[in-house]
Amino acid sequence: MILSDPIVAYSDQYIPTVISPDPSQHDASLIILFFVLQLIGLVGSILTIVIAHFSPIRRHLTWYNFLASWIISSLSYSLLLFAGQIDISGETESEVPFGLCVFQSSVIYASPPLSAATMLGMVAQIWFSVHLMLFKRPMIAQKLLTRIVLILPYMLFLGISTEALVFGLMYPDSVRVTGSGMYCNSGLGIPLSLFFFFTIHHGAALNIVIAFIPVMAVFTFASQKDLLEVWMFRKWWKKGSSAVFVHPRAMAESNSTLRSPVSVYDEKDLPPLPA
């Protein structure tokens, strides 16, 4: 497989030697698809968090953390797009401002560990819930552990992005737009980022695969039943010739009282929503 990014070699004095990116990875259609997927992931994650706020079902903060990590990831990969620095044709000679490029390269290094850490935090919270259900008591120091799994991903993100920024400022020649033309990165190996077995040395096609991940996360989480009901504001059924629907508030009330069946209201009898 042809590498889109430079291979970095280190001499005995630890001075990096950078090989220029491969321009053959530049493909206008892939660039457009890449940013369409990133924007779907970004907007979809934001809307899912907003809609979940109005849902009658409460979700743990680790759930919101996971979606927030994809907002940060999509923003990180879309910085050049928002700055108007994307060269679709690959023929423009203008250079991306160094400050923007080095900043994007640093946050791109830190985004995958952030998403991985928030996912582990969500798994940890599921285990806390299972332990409570099985043993009828919370785990020892569960409140402290919960705070840790909520805060640690962002500490990790801040640490890795700061480290990558320092490396980029020390070796500015390593920071440039990738051969795919989709974003800036650095050819330097960042130790903390490599700890998560993540590499940014890949081609344009793999960038598309990576861009699908936040989209899949959005469709997975946004397709939950209560969120769909909030999306639609009401759920319609056909009963004879008249249309009736279940109001989300009625569903929440019925589910909280002895798990009784959900009441069905005629539209004309439904109390008005609060302003």
N, C-alpha and C positions, 0 to 999 in steps of 0.2 A: 504494500500500500504506500502511495506517495504521501509524504508528510507535508502538511501545509505550513508548518512552523519551523523555525530554525532549530538545528541541533546544537546544543551548547556544549562546548568542551572546555575543560578547566586545565590550565597549565599548573606547573608546580607553585606558581605565585598566586593561584586562584583568580587569575584574570580571565573572564569569559571570552570566548571567541564565538561570534554569532554568524551563522550562514543566513543569507537572505531568504525570505519566505518564497514559496513556490507559487508563482502567479497562475499556473495552470489550474489551480483550485478555484479560481474566480469564475462564478457562474451567476449571471443576473437572475435567472429563475429561482435558483436556490437561495439567493440573498433575499428575494421578495418573500418566498415561502418561510424562511427563517424568521423574519420579522413579523409576518402575519401570525405565526405560532406564538411568538413571544408576546405580542399584543393581546392575543386571545387569553394566554395564561395570566397576563397582568390584569386585564379588565375583568376576566372571569373570577380571579381570586378575590379582587376587591369587592365585586358584587356579591360573591358567596358569603363573605364575612359580613357585609351589610345586611343581607337577607337573613342570615343566621341570627343576627341581633334581634330581629323581630319575630323569630320563631318561638312558639310556646315551649319548645324543648330546649333546655339549657345544655350547653356544651362546655367541656373543660377548656381552660386556657391553652393547654397543649394542642388542642385541635386548631385554635386560632393561630397559635405559633407556627404550626406546620404550613398553613396557607400563607401566613405572613412571610415565611421564608421564600416562597415562590414569587411573591410580589417583589421582594428584594432581588431575587435571581433574575427575573424578567427585566426589571429596571436596569440591572447591571449590564445585561447583554444588549440593551436597547439604547444605551447612552449616546452612541454615535448617531443613531437614527434621530433621537430627540434633538441633538445638536446640529442636525443637517449636514453631517460629515460622511454620509454613505455615498460611495462612488459605484453606482450600478454598472456603468459601462466598463470600468477598470482602466479607462484611458486618461482620466484627469490627473494632472501632475501636482495638484495642491496637496499639502501635507496636513494631517490632523494636528491640532495644537498639542504640544507635548504634555501640558498639564492635564488635559482631558484624557489623553491616551494612557498616561501612567496611572491616573486615578482608576480608569476602567480596568486596566490590567490587574490592579491590586484587588478590586472588589470581585472580579471574576475568579481569581484564585480562591477567595474566601467563600463564595456562594455555595459550591457543592458541599463543603463541610458543614455549613449552616443548615442546609436542607437535611443532610444526614443526621445531624444532631437533634433537630426538631422532630424528625421521625422517631428516633430512639426515645426522645422524651415522651412522645405519644404512646409508644409501646410500654414504657415504664409506668405511665399513668394507668394503662389497661391492667397491668399486673397489680398495681395498688388496689384497683377496684375488685379484681378477682380475689385477692387476699382478703379484703374486707368482707366479701360475700361468703368465702369459705370458712373464715375463722371468726367472723362477727366482731372483728376489732381491727383498727388500722395498724399498719406496720410501725415499727419503732422509728421515731424521727421522720414520719411520713411528711409532715408539713415542711420540714427542712429539705427533704429530698425533692419535694414538689417544687419548692422555690429554686433549687439547684437546676432541675431539668428545664425550668422556664428561663432562667437567666444564662446558664452556661452556653447555649448556642450562640448568643449574641456576644458574649465575651470571646468565644472562639473566633467568631467572624471578625471582631475588632482586632484581635491579636494577629490573625493571619493576614488580614488586609494591611495592617500597619507594617508587618514584616515585609510583605511584598512591595509596599510603597517605598520602604527604605532601600530594598534591593534595586528597585527601578530607578531611584534617584542616584544610587551609587553607580549604576551601569546604564546610563540613559540610552546607549546605542542598542540595547537589547529590547527596548520598548518600541513597538511599531504595530501597524495594522497587519493582521494575518493575511496570508495569501488568499484566503477565501473572501476577504474584504468585508467580513461581518462584524468584527470587533477588534480592539487592540488587546495585545497581551505581551508577555515578556517570555523570552526563551530561557530564563533562569529557573532552576529547580528550587522551589520554596520548600524547606524541610517540613514545616507543619502541614502544608497542603499535601505533600507527598505521603505523609503519614496516613492520609485517608485514601490512599491508592488512587488518587485522581490525577490525571494528566491532561494538559491542555494541548498536547502535541497530537492533533488528529486532523483529518480532512474535513471538507465541507459537508460531505454526506453524513458523517457522524454528528456534525453540528445540528443537522435536521432531526436526527434521532433524539439528541439531548433536548432540543426545543419542544419535542412532543411530550416530555415528562410533565411539565406544569399543566399542559392542556389535559392530559389524562387525570391529573390530580383534581382539576376543576370539575371535570365531568363526573368523576367518582364521588366527590363530596357534594357537589351541587345537585346531584340526582337523588339525594335522600328525600324520602316522602314528605316530611314536614317542610323542607325547603321548597320543594316543588309546589306545595300548596300556598306558600307565601308568595312564590313567584307568580302564581296564577290568581292570587287573592281569594279565590273560591274554587271549589271543585264541583263540577257539574255531573249529574246523572240524569238519565231519562227514566221517569216514572209515569207510565201512561203517556198522556199528552202534555203534562206539565213538567217543567224543569225545576229541580230542587238541588240544593247544594249544602255541603257541610261547611260551616264556618270554622276557621282555625281556632277561634276562642272557645267555641262550643266543644271542639275536640279536646282541647287542653283541659277544660273543666270536667268533661266526662272521664277522661283518662286518669284524673287525679282523685276521683270518687269511686272507690271500690271497683275500678276497671269496668264500669257499666258501659253498655253499648253507646255509641255516639248518637246523639240526637240529631234528627234531620229537621231543618227548619224550612218553611216556605219563605221565599224571599221577602214577601210583604210583612212577615212577622218578625224578621230579624231586627234586633235593636241596632241603632246606628252606632258606627264605630266612633270611639272617642276622637276628638279633634287633635 
